[in-house]
Every structure is written in C-alpha cells, then in structure tokens.
Amino acid sequence: MPIEANLFDAITTRAAELELSESSIAHLRREWPGIHFTFCSEDDVPARLKPVFEGQGFNLYLVNNADHCVAFTSQLEAATGIVLATVSED
C-alpha cells in the first residue's frame, strides 16, 4: 500500500502522541495494517540518511519494498513502510 501525504500526516501525528516502544509500534500496525512499521534507535539508521520527519524524541524514515528488497527512500509516493527511530538525548 503506497503512503499518501494525508496518511503520512495522520501517522506522524499519531506517532507524536505515543511514547514509542515495541507495543506502540504494534498499535500502529493494528491501526494501519497495510503499512510496514519498523522500530529502532536512531543509531541503527545510516548516518548519511536524512529523516523525512523529525518529531520530539524520534525521527521517521521511509522505506519501499520494490523488487522484493526493502530500501530507504525519500520519496513518499514510493514508500510502503515507515521506520520510527528513537532519538536519545545523549
């Protein structure tokens, strides 16, 4: 399922309301079952990548699974999933 701009806005709003954890990611998966959600630490994301959204304590990145291989993308129209990366205050 491609992620449209209004859907992305709804997801970013909901993610900002939650304290990100494995259980909140499970909640997002139930709320939007067609979207692939991944939860990690910002340290797990390659430093060269820029987030498509920066929230309070977290960043969002887009991924797509074209050609059966998951890859980061900066293009919303190509995205099929979202990586939610927690940002530590260290």
Contacts in CASP RR format, 6 or more apart in sequence:
PFRMAT RR
TARGET T0000
AUTHOR 0000-0000-0000
METHOD contacts of the structure
MODEL  1
MPIEANLFDAITTRAAELELSESSIAHLRREWPGIHFTFCSEDDVPARLK
PVFEGQGFNLYLVNNADHCVAFTSQLEAATGIVLATVSED
1 34 0 8 1.000
1 35 0 8 1.000
1 80 0 8 1.000
2 77 0 8 1.000
2 78 0 8 1.000
2 79 0 8 1.000
2 80 0 8 1.000
3 11 0 8 1.000
3 35 0 8 1.000
3 62 0 8 1.000
3 76 0 8 1.000
3 79 0 8 1.000
3 80 0 8 1.000
3 81 0 8 1.000
3 82 0 8 1.000
4 76 0 8 1.000
5 76 0 8 1.000
7 32 0 8 1.000
7 35 0 8 1.000
8 53 0 8 1.000
8 76 0 8 1.000
8 79 0 8 1.000
8 82 0 8 1.000
11 28 0 8 1.000
11 32 0 8 1.000
11 35 0 8 1.000
11 60 0 8 1.000
11 82 0 8 1.000
12 53 0 8 1.000
12 55 0 8 1.000
12 60 0 8 1.000
14 28 0 8 1.000
14 31 0 8 1.000
15 28 0 8 1.000
15 55 0 8 1.000
15 58 0 8 1.000
15 60 0 8 1.000
15 84 0 8 1.000
16 55 0 8 1.000
16 56 0 8 1.000
18 24 0 8 1.000
18 27 0 8 1.000
18 28 0 8 1.000
20 39 0 8 1.000
20 57 0 8 1.000
20 58 0 8 1.000
20 84 0 8 1.000
20 86 0 8 1.000
21 39 0 8 1.000
22 39 0 8 1.000
25 37 0 8 1.000
25 38 0 8 1.000
25 39 0 8 1.000
25 84 0 8 1.000
28 35 0 8 1.000
28 37 0 8 1.000
28 84 0 8 1.000
29 35 0 8 1.000
29 37 0 8 1.000
35 80 0 8 1.000
35 81 0 8 1.000
35 82 0 8 1.000
36 63 0 8 1.000
36 65 0 8 1.000
36 70 0 8 1.000
36 80 0 8 1.000
36 81 0 8 1.000
36 82 0 8 1.000
37 81 0 8 1.000
37 82 0 8 1.000
37 83 0 8 1.000
37 84 0 8 1.000
38 63 0 8 1.000
38 81 0 8 1.000
38 82 0 8 1.000
38 83 0 8 1.000
38 84 0 8 1.000
39 83 0 8 1.000
39 84 0 8 1.000
39 86 0 8 1.000
40 83 0 8 1.000
40 84 0 8 1.000
40 85 0 8 1.000
40 86 0 8 1.000
41 85 0 8 1.000
41 86 0 8 1.000
41 88 0 8 1.000
42 59 0 8 1.000
42 85 0 8 1.000
42 86 0 8 1.000
42 87 0 8 1.000
42 88 0 8 1.000
43 88 0 8 1.000
44 85 0 8 1.000
45 59 0 8 1.000
45 61 0 8 1.000
45 83 0 8 1.000
45 85 0 8 1.000
46 72 0 8 1.000
49 61 0 8 1.000
49 72 0 8 1.000
50 74 0 8 1.000
51 59 0 8 1.000
51 60 0 8 1.000
51 61 0 8 1.000
51 85 0 8 1.000
52 60 0 8 1.000
52 61 0 8 1.000
52 62 0 8 1.000
52 74 0 8 1.000
52 76 0 8 1.000
53 59 0 8 1.000
53 60 0 8 1.000
54 60 0 8 1.000
57 86 0 8 1.000
57 87 0 8 1.000
57 89 0 8 1.000
58 84 0 8 1.000
58 85 0 8 1.000
58 86 0 8 1.000
58 87 0 8 1.000
59 84 0 8 1.000
59 85 0 8 1.000
59 87 0 8 1.000
60 82 0 8 1.000
60 83 0 8 1.000
60 84 0 8 1.000
60 85 0 8 1.000
61 72 0 8 1.000
61 82 0 8 1.000
61 83 0 8 1.000
61 85 0 8 1.000
62 72 0 8 1.000
62 73 0 8 1.000
62 74 0 8 1.000
62 75 0 8 1.000
62 76 0 8 1.000
62 78 0 8 1.000
62 79 0 8 1.000
62 81 0 8 1.000
62 82 0 8 1.000
62 83 0 8 1.000
63 70 0 8 1.000
63 71 0 8 1.000
63 72 0 8 1.000
63 73 0 8 1.000
63 79 0 8 1.000
63 80 0 8 1.000
63 81 0 8 1.000
63 82 0 8 1.000
63 83 0 8 1.000
64 70 0 8 1.000
64 71 0 8 1.000
64 73 0 8 1.000
64 75 0 8 1.000
64 78 0 8 1.000
64 79 0 8 1.000
64 80 0 8 1.000
64 81 0 8 1.000
65 71 0 8 1.000
65 80 0 8 1.000
65 81 0 8 1.000
66 78 0 8 1.000
72 83 0 8 1.000
73 79 0 8 1.000
END
